[in-house]
């Protein structure tokens, strides 16, 4: 429903797991990197067009013909505003979550449900827009019940409220536009939305079904440097905040800082895999921090935090090598500026990354 929606502490390690210290000198990693390119899913990619009157009598991702006609109206509204296919997919995803791609003449309206301020709700249409709220951008009830007009109002609100949305996870774009009680509610609808867009437009959007990032970045990736022991610095630049107890810069509460912060080249600077391994997590944690976790085996994991959605360049299950660029520095979640929060976890407990990396031949902060 649009507008008013009803609706990490980390253990401190007790011991540092150390590997034999080796002589420190570095070599440039030579190897394949993720291909870069542009596609309709990127910020510069064009939107797609689907004529609602020519939607085939078929089903896609479990949605029938009538529902796909609604999706086509959403797509056309985005196209009419000059939006790209990622924006259009966010619109379809949101409509799936709000109405299951149905133009409902009811919602919470008349059901005795109220907004947080006690006023009765008046949600209708594809996006369950509360047309009666003072100052709401959804127009009249008749407009909220017109799929093309309602979709246009959704996109206009989205572009106004989330101008930086290319760097924001799709579910968070929808949440900031609609005001859902659960910001991550829409995540489950992203993959079917990609399937519907691609099926109706007969294209490959270039969007990763699982997360909303383009399949590849638009800039050349930069390899890191690897020590003879097979480890690499995760980011360049000085240490800006060490591992240990500190006053949290946002909450003002003393708590454990479970990693080492690196300047890492500033916004969009390269972030490198510290060691070969398999990506076990790619997404946003409960604090909204863009996070990549790599499992290196033997009980050792590394974590990389604060990237934006578009700055995470690998996916769960990817095999990475030491020094491979896996991300671009960002400032998502509990962050006051672009930096890398780098963590080392051994047997489920965090350890001091600077001390651990020194033991494997890497000095952080250079």
N, C-alpha and C positions, 0 to 999 in steps of 0.2 A: 504494500500500500504506500502510495506516495506521501511524502512529508511525514508528520508525526506517526511513528510506527509503534504499535503496542508491543506491546510485547514485553619474574621468574628467578625465583631464586634458584641458583645452581650450587650444588654441593661443593664444598671446599676440599681440595685434595689434601691428604695427610702426608703424602710422600710423592716425590717426583721420580717418575720412571725415566731412567737415563740409558742412553745407548753410548757405546764407546766413542770417545772424542777423536776426531780425525783432523788432519791438517786442513786448514781452510784455504781453498782457492776455488774459483768458480769457472765453469765453462758455459757457453751459450748452448741452450737446448736446441737441437736440430730435430725436427719432426713435424708431422702434420698438425695443423691447427684447424679449428672449426672454420668451414667456409663462410665467408661473409657475402651478403648480397642485399638486394632490395626486392620487395614483393608487395602485393596488395595489402599484406598485414602490417607493413611498416608505416611509420609516420608520413612518409612521402608517397605511399601507395594510394591509388585511386579507389574510390568506393565502387561497389557493383550495383547493377540494376536488374530487377526482377519484376516483370509485369504481373500484377496480381490476377489479371484475367487469363493468363496463360500458364498458371501453375498446373502441372500434370496431376491427374487423379491417381496419386500414389501416396506412400507413407515414407517418411524419413525420420530416423532416430525415434520411432514410435509415435510421431505426430502425423495425423491424417490430413486429407486434402484441405478441409476447412481451416484447420490450424495452420497449415502451410500458407494459405492465403493471407492470414493475419501476419505471419512472418514476412511475407512479401511486402505488405503495407509498411511494416517497420523498416525493412530494407530501403524501400523507395523514399520514405521520409528522410532517412539519413543521406541518401543520394541527393535528394533535393536541396539539402543544406551543405553539400560539398564535403561530407565527412568520409573518412576512409573506412575500409572494411572491418578494421578492428573496432571502431566506434559502432558500426552497424551490428557487429556480432554482440557487443555489449548490450545494445538495444534488444536484440532477439533474446539473449540470455535473461535479461531483466523481465521481459514479457512472459517468458516461460515460468519464471519464479513467481510472478504476480498473479497470472491468470491461466497458466498452462496454454498460452496462445489462444485464448477465448475472449470474445468481446462481451463480458458479463455485464448485465444491467443491474447487478447487485454486487455486494461485497460484504463489508461490515455494516453497510447502510441499513438502518432500520432493525438491526439485530441487537440493539441495546449495548453495543460496544462503544466505548468512549476513548478519546485521546487522553494523553497524560494530564491535560488541563481540565478534563471533565466534559468537554464538548462532544456531542455525538459525531461519529464518523460518517463519511459520505463517499466511500470508495466505490468507483464503478470503472468499467471498461477494461481494456487490454492491460493497462498499467496500474489499475486500481487507484486512480488518481482522486484525491480528495478535493473535488472541484469547489466545495462550499467553504473552504477555509479562507479567511481574509488574507488577501495578498498572494494566494496560491497561484502559480503560473499555468494552471491547467484549463483556464477558460470556463465556459458554461458546462452544464451537465451534458448537453447535446454534443459539445465538442469533445468532452472526455469519452463519449460513446462512439465517436468516429475514429476508427483505427488509424487512418492516415494523419488526422489532426492531432490525436492523442500522442502518436509517435513523434510528430514534429515538436510538440510541446515538451515531451521527454528529452529529446535531443537538445533543444534550446536550453532547457534547464541544466542538462549535463555539461554542455560546453561552458555555461556561465559559472557553474559551481566547481567544475574540475578542469580548469584550463590546462593543467600539467598532466592530464590523464595518461599520456603515453608512458609515463614513469610510475603509474599507479596500477596495482593489481585490479583486474576487471571487476571482481566482486566489491572492491572498495569504491570503485567509480560508481557502480550501481547504488551502493549504500549511501554515498554522499549525495547522490541525486534524489533517491527515494526516501531515505531515513528509516531503514529497516532496523528492528531491534537487534538482529544478529548480523553484523557486518559481513560474515562469511557465508551467509545463507545462499547467495547466488552462485557460489563456486560449483555446486553440483550440476548447474545448467550450462556451464561454459562449453564442455565437450559436445553435448548435443546441439548447442547453438552453432558451433563450428561446422558440424555435420550438415545442419540444415542450410546454412549459407552456401557451403560448398556444393551441396546437392542441388539446390535451386539455381545457383548461378553457373554450375558446371565448371568450377575453377578450383585450383589449389590456392587457398588464401595465404599460405606461408605462415599461418599461425599454429603454434604448438597446441594440440588439443587440451593438454593438461593444465596450462597455466596462463595462456593469453599473451605470452611473449612471441615476437617474431621468431621464425625458425633460425634465423641467423642475424647477427648484428650488421650495421651498415658501415662500420669502420674496420680497418685492418687490425687483427689481433696481434699482440706483442708477446713474444716468448720471454719467459723469465730466465734466470740463471740457476744452474743446478750444480751442487757440490759433488765431488767424487763419491760421496756417500749416498747420493740419490735424493737429496732434499733440496728445496728451494725456498727463498724468502717469499712469503705470501704477498708482500707489498713493499713498495719503495718508501723512502722518506723517514723522518724521525718518529720515535715513539712519542705519542701525545698523552698517553695515560697508561701506567703500568698495571700489571696484575696485582690484586690485593684489596684490602679494605679502603673505602673512600666514601666521600659524601656525593651521592648521586646528583649530577648537575641539573636534573629535571625535577626529581622528587624532593631533593634536599635531605634525604634520609641516608644515614651511614649504612652501607651494605657492601657485600663482596662484589668486586669488579672481576668477573670470571675470565677475562681475557686481556690481551695487550692491544691497545689502540695504536694504529699506524696512520700517518697522514696519507700514505698510499697514493701519492700523485694527485690528491685533490679530487674534485668531482669528475667522474668518468675515467679516473686513473686505472691502470690494469691491476687486477687481482689474480694471483697465480696459485695453482695447486701446490701445496707444500711438499707433497709426496705422491707417488702413484697410488691409485686406489679407485674405488667405485663410489659414485654419487648416490648417497642413501636418502638425502632430503633436499628438496628445492622448493622454496615457497616462503611463507610468512609465518612466524611464530605468534604466540598469543599476544605479544607486545607490539605486533605489526612490523617487526624487524625482518627485512628480507634476509633469508638465510640459506646457505648451501652447506651441507654436511658431507664430508668424504670419509668413507671407511677404508682404512689402510691395512686392515687385518691385524691379528695379534692383539686385539683389544684397544687399538689406537685409532682415534678419530680426530679430524680437524674440522673446525667450524669457521665460517666467514659470514659476518653480519653487516647489515645496513644498506645492502644494495636495493635499488628499485627493481620492479618487475622486469623492465626492459634491460636492466644491467646484469641479469643472471643468464649466462650464456651456455649453461649445461643443464641437463635434465636427469631425473632419477634413473639409475641404471647405467648411465654413461661411464665408460672406463676412461680415466684421465691419467696423464703422466705428470711427473714432477716438472714444474715450471710452465705448464700449459695455462694459458689465460682462461679462467673460468668465469670471470665477472668483471664489472666495472664499478668503481667506488661510488657509493651513494650516501644518502642520509635518511633512509626510511626508519620508521619506528621510533625507538627511544634514543634519538640522536639530535645533537644541536648543530651539526655541520658535517660535511662530507668526510668520512674516514672509514677505515676498516677496523672492525673489532674481530680480532683473531684469537681463536680458542684451540687448545689442545686438550683432549679428553683421553685418559688412560684407564681402562677397566671401569668406565662409568663415572670417573671423577675428574674434575678439571685440575690441571697442573699449570705452573707458571710457564707460559709459552716462551718467554725470553730464555729462561734457564734450559728448558727442554731443547729448543732449537740450537742453543749454543753447544749442547752435547752431541748434536748431529751435524755440526759444522757450519751452522748458519747464525750470523749475528743480526738480530732484528734492529731496525732503526738506522740502517745505513743508507 
